[in-house]
Structure formats: C-alpha cells, structure tokens
Amino acid sequence: MLILSESDIQKNYLMKDAISDLKQGLISKKNGLITSPHRTVIDVPKHEASALYMPSADLSQEIASVKVVSIFPENPKKGKPTTQGVLMLTDATTGEHLCMMNASYLTRLRTGALSGIATEKLAKENSRVLGVIGTGAMAFEQVIGVLEVRNMDEIKLFNRTKEKAVKFKEKLIDFGVSQDIEILENVDEVLEKADIICCATRSNEPVFNGELLKAGTHINGVGSYLPTMREVDLTTIQKASKIVVDDLAGIKEEAGELIHADRESEWSFSDIYAELSELSESDHLLRKSDEEITFFKSVGAAYFDLVVAKGIYFKLKELGIGNEMEV
C-alpha cells in the first residue's frame, strides 16, 4: 500500500490539478459513472464534535474510496488541529487496498476547487475584489480556488478574532499571493467592497446582513454543514437569482440556511437553479447580467474526495513519491 502524507500531496498536487480533475469528475457523475452513498455522521455532543464516514466508487475506472474525517472544535486548545482526515483507495476489481493518504489538505483543496469551479461559472468576469468572512482552516484554499479562475486585485479579510486574520494574511503572502490584502474591522465593509465573497465559518447564526449585498455579488458558502448552522441569512437566499449546490441530497439534509429557508419562507429546494454536475459540460458564464446576485452552497460529498484522491494517487505514484508499506 502506498502511504501519502499531507506534505507529499501539498508539494505535488496543486489547486489547478484539483480543479481539472473535479471538472472531469462532475461530468462522470452527470453520466452516472460514479456512485456516492450518503455519508454517515457520528456526533460527539460532549465535545461538540463529529466524525464523518464517506464512501464512494468510480464505476468506469473501477476504484473505490472511503474517507474518515473528524471535526473537534475544541482541539486547538489542546494544540491539535480541528479537522483531521484519512482516505483509503481500493481497487474495485480485486479488492486490493492501493493507498492510504492524509485527507485534511485533500478536503480543503477539493472544497476550494469546487468553489473555484462555481466562481468561474457564476461570478462576474470583471470581479476585482474578493471578500473573505472567516479565516479558519477551510478559508485558505477558498482564496486560492478563486484566484485560480478570476484575476482579483484586492482581498478583504474579516474574522471576529482579528489576530487570526493577521496570521491568515501572512500565510497568503508567504504562499506568494501578490494581491493587496486588507484586514477589515467590520463585516459590513466586506459587503460594501467585495465582488466575490467566500464564507468559511462554523456559525449557527448568519454572518452578514443580506440587505447590504451589492448588486452583482457572488457568494461561496462552505462553512455550515449541519442543519443547525446558518452562514447566510434568508434575505441573501431570497435575493439570489441563481443558487447552485454541490450535492443536492447532502444539501437537503445538512445545509442549515437552506433548510431554514425551506421551512420558514416561500423559498423551497425546488428553487435551486442547479447541482454543479448539471453544469459540468457548459463553459459559458451562467449569469445573465452583472447585476445578478449568485450563491454557491457546498456541504461536500464523498465522490469529490474520490475524484481528487484518484488524481493525487496516479500523479504521485508516477512521480515515485510516497512510501510503499505492507499492512
């Protein structure tokens, strides 16, 4: 079995690789070549934590995967990361387990790549200012995903704890991000200035006032993944002319803001414009004008992990990277 560390993956498999592989994976999903049973979530109430088990299989390439991710919000107090994950790839012709890889970066990368694909299809082509609300672990790849598909001039950061935003800015600069980066004191300033907004928080309450959204804004929402969580408010959902989701089945069970809107307003899940895979073979910009407000909601699905994990495995194996071990 090939063992791949997070460092192995980060150095050799980039955002552009993930976006390219996911575009092909979305086409495969649309054509019925990928099976993705709904994930199992085990809650740990004592620690306000969760463990997620996510299986999937590619029927065309005959390869399967299962990813296990744990999310323990209290971990930073113990000097441990909030999110930890591993993924195993299995040959679906022989049952041989091919690879075990770290899945923490993989998860962040595929989520950022999905937002990149959605941004490419929905955000104004002349978007110049990116706003980031929440500068935690998931936010970095959100920025990189957007920068891969749009030529941004400025990045505006907001985090309730300013020190985290400062460290996030330093991380972007160290990575080589050359855009002007500003830390804002008030979330309302993000809405005032941004053409594209990325939200990556674990908030149970909306993190901004949708009334303040300017015309033409595109929003990527990736942080809330439980029915109790709500990153965006009802006003945002009602103002959005197009809402695109990554996985409709998962969205109906886990996207708190959309579940709330379906229950408490005239908005319903039938108002969702499309699942991302439905748009996979369309290269043109989907917005009809620069005035439309658009919203991409992502909760994740196992087949996204499978697609990226396959890409990682085949690329790194060809490069001779990783450790072969008998288990």
N, C-alpha and C positions, 0 to 999 in steps of 0.2 A: 504494500500500500504506500502511495506517495503521501508524504506529510508536508503541508504548505503552511508556513507561518504568516502572520499579518505583514511582517516586513517583506517576505518573499513576494507577496501579492502587491503591496503598495509600490514597490520599486519597478515592477514589470508589467502591471496591468493597470491602465490609466482610464480616466473618465471617457476619453474618446473611444476606447475599446469597449467599455460597458455600454455606451450609447449605441454603437454599431451593432453589438451582439443583441441588445434588447430590441432594437428595431426588427431584426430578423425573428427574434422570439415572439414578438407581438403578431407578426404575420403567421407564424406557425400555430399560435394559439387561435387565431381567427379561422385558420383552416382545419381546426380540430385535431392537430397533431400533438397536442400537449394535454395531459390530464393533471388536474391540480385539486385534490380533495381539500375540503375546508380544514384549516388548521385547528389544532387542539390547544386551548389556553387553560393553564392551571394557575389560579390566583393564589397568592400567599398573603392574606389580609393582614397578618401580624406585621409584615414588613412593607405593606402597600406595594407588593411586588407581583410579578407574573413570570411564568415560564411558557414559552410558545414552541409547539412542535409542528413542523411544516413539511409535509411530503409532496413530491411531485414526480412526474415521469415524462420524458420525451419519447413518444412512440415512433418517431421517424429515425432518431439516432439510437434508440434502444438504450437509454441511460436514465437512471432514476436518482433522486436525491432526498435527503431529509435534513432539515436544518433545525437546530435547537438553539433558541435564544432566551436568555434570562434577563429581565429588566428589574433591577433592585435600586430604587431611587435613593435609598439611604447609604449606598455603598461608598460614595465619596467621603463620607465622614470616617470611613474605615480605611481610606486610602486605596479603594478598589473602584474600577470603572462601573458606571451604572448599567451598561449593556455589555453582555458577553455572549458570544455565539460560536458554534462549530457547525460544520456541514460535512456530510459524507456523501460521496458519489458512488453509485453502484452500477455495474454492467448489467443491463436488463436482459442479456442473452444467456449469461452464465451464473449470475448472482454474485460474481466476484466484486468485493469492495475495492474500488480503484483508488480513492483519495479521501483523506481527511484534511480539511482546511479550516483555518480560523475564519469565522464568518462575521466578526464585528465590523471590520472595514468593508467586507463584501456587502453587508446590509446597508451601510451608509452610502456606499458607492452606487448600488443599484437604485436606491431611493433618489439620490441626486441625479442619476442618469434619467430616471423616469420624469422627474421634474424638468430636466433639460429637454426631453422629447416633447413634453406638453408645452413648455415655453416656446419651443420652435414652432409649434402648430398654432399657438393661441396668442402669444404676446406681440405687440406692435413691432414691426421690423425696425422702426426708428427709436425703440426704447433705449434710454441712455442712463437712467438712474435705477439701481437695484436697492430695495429696502429689505433688511433682514430683521425680523422680530423673533428674538430668542437666539442666543449664541451658544447653545449647548452642543452636545456631541454630534447631533444629526445635521447641524446647520452648515458646517464647513463644506461638505460635498454638495449641498444645495447651491451654494455660491458657485462652486466650480462647474456644476452642471449648467447653470445659467450662462456663465462666461464662455462655455464651450459653444453655445448656439447664438448668442447675441453680443454685439460689441458695445459693452457698457463703458460709460465714462466715470461714473461715481458709484460708490457703495455707501449706504447709510445704515448704521447698526444701532439697534436698540435692545437692551437687556435690562431687566429690573435691577440686577446687580451689575453696576457699571464696571466693576473690576473684571468681570467675565468678558465683557465687550472689549475691554482693553487688551486682554490676552488673546481674544479672537482676532482682533486687528493685527496683532503681532504675528500670529500664526499665518494669516493671509499674506502678509508682507514677506515672511520667511519662505513661504511657498513660491513666491515670485509674482504675486498679484500686483499689477502696476497701477490699477485704477486709484483715484483719490478716495480715501476711506475716512469717513467721519462718524464719530460716535455721538448720537443724539440723546438729549436729556428727556425728551417727551415722545411717546409713541405717536402722537398726533402729527409730529413733524415728518415721520416716515410716510404717512398717508399723503401729506401735502406735497412731498417731493418725488416719491418713487413712481416709476412706470411699471415696475415688476416688484412684487412683494413675496418674500419667502417666509412662511411661518413654521417654526420648528420648536414648539413648546409642549409641555405636558399639562397645559392649563385646563381646568374644569370650567372656566368662565372665558367668554370672548376676550381676546387680547387687544382688539381695537374697535372703534366705533365705525360701523359701515356707512353711516351718514356722511362721514368725512372722505370717503373714497372719491378720488377724482375720476372723471371720465377717461376710459381707455386703459385703466389699470388691469393687469393680470396678476392673479394671486395663486401661489402654490402652497397648499396646506398639507403638511406631512406629520405634524406632531401628535395630534389627538388620535388615538387608536382604540378607545374604549367608549361605550355608549354614554358614559358619564362625563366625557371630556368634550369641550367645545372651544375650539380656537377662534372660529369666526362666528359672527352673530347672524341673526335671522335677516337683518337688513341687507347684509352682504349677499346672502343666498338669494334674496328676492331681487336684488339689483343686478345680479349676474345674468347676462343674456345667454351665456353658454357655461354649463357645468360639465366638466369631463372628469371621469373617475378612472382609477387604475384597475379595479376589480369590483364589479357591481355586487356580487354575492357578499364579499367581505365588507363593502361599504354599507350595505343594508343592516349588517349586524354590529359594526364597530365604529362607524363614523358618527360620533355623538352629535355634531352640529346638524348633520343632515337627518339623523333620526329625530332629533328635536323638531326640526322644521317640518318633517312629515307628520308628526303627531300634533303639533301646536299651531299650524298655519294651513293656508290653502295650498302651499307648495307640497309636492309629492315626489317620490322617487321617479315617477313617470316623466317628470320634468327634466331629468338628467339628459343632457344632449347626446352623450356617447360614452362608451367604455373605450379606453385608449387603444385597445386592439382593433376596434372597429375602424379606427382612423389610420391604421398602420400602413396602408398602401396609398395614402394620399400625401403628396408632398407639398401641396399648396397651403397657404395660410388660411385658417378657418374663419377668422373674424371678418365681418362684412365691412367694418369701418374702424377708424382709430378711436371711436367714442365708446365702443362696447367694453363692458366690464366682464372679464372671464375668470373662471375659478377652476383649478385642478385640485382634486382631493385624492390623496393616496393613503391607504392603510396597509399596503403590501399584500403579496400573495406568494405562495411557495414557488410558482413557476418562474417568477422574476429571479429568485435566488438560483434556481436550477440553470437558467439561461446564462447568467453571469458566471456561475461556478464552472459550467462546461467550458466557457471561454477561457477562464483562468487555468483550468486543468490542461487543456490542449496546448495553450500558448506556453505555459511554464514547463510542461513536460518536453515540448520540442526544444526549449531553451536549455534543458538539463538542470532546471532549478528545483530545489526541494530535496527531501530526504526519503529514500526508499526504506521501508521497515516492514518486518514481518509482525503481524499482530496475533 
